[in-house]
Amino acid sequence: ALRHCPDAIVLPVRHSVYQTVSKQVFEIFNTFSPQVEGLSIDEAFLDLSGCEKLLGPPRQVGENIRKAVRAQLDLTCSVGISRRKFIAKIASAAGKPNGLVEVQPGEEQTFLDPLPIAKLWGVGPRARQKLEARGVQTVADMRALDPANLRQMFGRHGDQLARLARGIDARPVSPGRVAKSVSHEDTFAEDLHGRERLCQHLLHQATKVADRLARAGLFGRRVSIKIRDHNFRTHSRQQTLDQPTNQAQVIYQTAAVLLD
């Protein structure tokens, strides 16, 4: 960003502040539902089943959540409402930065059909490219495809895409979901060049990851690396170990092989 806009004012990163405020936001969520599944530091699913007699209809609850976050923390909050988790997430994004979008039962397909396929979970740049090559631009276009064709293109993931295109998402809200990975990522003010410098930084990152694993009493079996170049192209590689580990040297050695 600074290369394109050298006069930009860059504020310092304050992760501890973000984490504190995130905790406060989630405390507000917990006053509206006992079923809260954190999706990220600033996003969550709430299951409002059984809350209607106490709190009112979903739209009223959504508005009250927005008002509470604004009153207590002076933050905006967008809300998406649906019987399906992934549709609620899309609706929330449609309501940004400070709105509410509700998809009524029975209106899911009407809401989904005109959306571009990239709005669906699991449709990344490569999947989008393959679908657009076949003339698939919208969710309605994807729904018109035979699910067998999607399975042929993407394997088991194609079955999931076929379900999502039809508004099918049976996953419940899962409070206390356990993190599946531990990672460390850095963005550099100036690009790193050369294997030696990259490996030095890989060792630093491997040590950070190993320390966090050890503190939590966790072990991992799959080591992954991701590199983004100056053209913002992203390359990733991964390898599964024979034995789970939380040793920095093992993580680093595997990462270095993946780098090569």
Steps between C-alpha positions, in 0.01 A plus 500: 500500500782740585662442162182617332418769756821614674320782683254262670481525878554152647373448853670250733355152537350442847409132521450507878244779463317312226487186715365695798227664293420166334443347842265785588303453177465126565380573853220702343420211263480263797225710657279426199569127453680220687597355160779720358758366252793732439602512137780756539603781732205712381244252367274237653196282441218520755228234526177676599289183515268514799578866574201653322261504797761673713671729250256540211529406131847463343496839328427675829780305669740598221414866537540478877845340460606784271367759745678334794835488321465864397389617847762310699801507265422772243553249217294425193370146457348333194256212548381226266204278587410165346416142592823401321843592636669579172206713383508697826869570438436620144210714624721654767759597239220651289401712800844651556608731642207556733185332374275199542395259225244228576432208267156367589428126503406396149686794341846344512515411131370839391778661704775268375426463130616843373820501708839451330644156566794648696255578782471128581733344754764294325495682165852644485680648201582163340153355546349823371723488192397142422131576547506820299670311216180295483280810504413479870480856632227494764369263764200436274741389225672262743167361617411423138806274469459130560657426843688218329679760287605694811623177657703423188655848511572527874462155655318483834520878524273513195225330702526774761481772233188336356338505845590862568367609161168348609505669841574177684715537813417272791790603726392613847649790693790343694607696812854449626631376165861390542763664280628254238833670430774718647677739267722806476492740207695816420473776243823684421551869430763391247501171309734227622743364240709184499468161662726586795286792615179306441631208703605730783147628519352150467701400809359800688145408398547130577623592847197723560264222394683239708488725809125547464446127450711416804323756722163352402619140533418436134668309215455527125556261211467724195749776422395765248674805356354788300693760303361808329723671245522864390224442244273368778509147361467249781681164502442233767635154578434253781631170631365253755754371753534138610460605864330803660745759632536831679877522445624814325785317324267240347253767387780713357673216314172395339416860410845547342446195279161639398663835423747328265 
